[in-house]
Amino acid sequence: MNNEISNEISNEISNEMRDEAGNKGSVAGPAAQADTVDHGRQAAAAPPSGFHGQCSEQEWAARVDLAAAYRLYAEFGWDDLVFTHLSCRVPDEPGHFLINPYGWLFDEITASSLVKVDYHGRKVGDCPRDVNPAGFTIHSAVHENRPDAFCVMHAHSINGVAVSAQQDGVRALSQQSLFVLSSLGYHDYEGVALNDAERPRLVEHLGGNTFLMLRNHGLLTVGASVADAFLAMYMFEAACMIQLRAMAGAAPLTPINPAILAGIAAQSKQVTRGLGGALAWPGLLRRLDRRDPSFRL
């Protein structure tokens, strides 16, 4: 970990998990492994005592979810080293949101490492870490103008950038693409996102949509939770990947009938049982917990 607090907590959790596994025998079955993972999860379920400043349980839960999303970005290969960004609101502090410390790899991000800033880009509390100014320009614009957007995710994924460079953008070639096309906007490239004058146009092009394709740049999704924004990004990236592979096959393509698109929003709710990303999110957290629960620190 990148700080003394995280090292101390990480060692503590690792020792407890190791002791728990040892008590169950040298070879732990699936149930014992699940118990061990849950024990480690509970050990980091609240803010660490040494965490800088005061942190409510609601804020800590948001930090854990957002840190998990960063780790999942790295796992799915969407991270672009350190040059993209995800953010979420601080649930009990209007006007504040969390974003990654600039220069940290996504598989290093932890709940306590996230930086709290206000809408003007000023850090809230005593934090030595910096944020990406381009990340602030994009995310603050969305958070300020879309009160329903608890979480904003941006990706420079290879597939996403490739499709963003295609004149037709996302095409109706797969089931995944229909979920995207049902709520998609486009924003033309204006250079590295450092200009405040771009903010109104970005917000206008996003509108009330869940998905925004930043032409020649990448993908953006919003959600009422970290889970929802992540599931949207998964669908967005999958649609782009499928499109590129289909087009690379050099065979005639079969587009989906436009009439089917009209009913896709209702069908999406059926597929997710009305839960959106919450249906898949617990399983994704379990995957991270099995591999490396340090995102919870």
Beta strands, then each sheet from edge to edge (+ up, - down):
strand 1: 86-89
strand 2: 96-99
strand 3: 115-118
strand 4: 151-155
strand 5: 184-187
strand 6: 211-214
strand 7: 218-223
sheet 1: 3+ 2- 1+ 4- 7+ 6- 5-
end
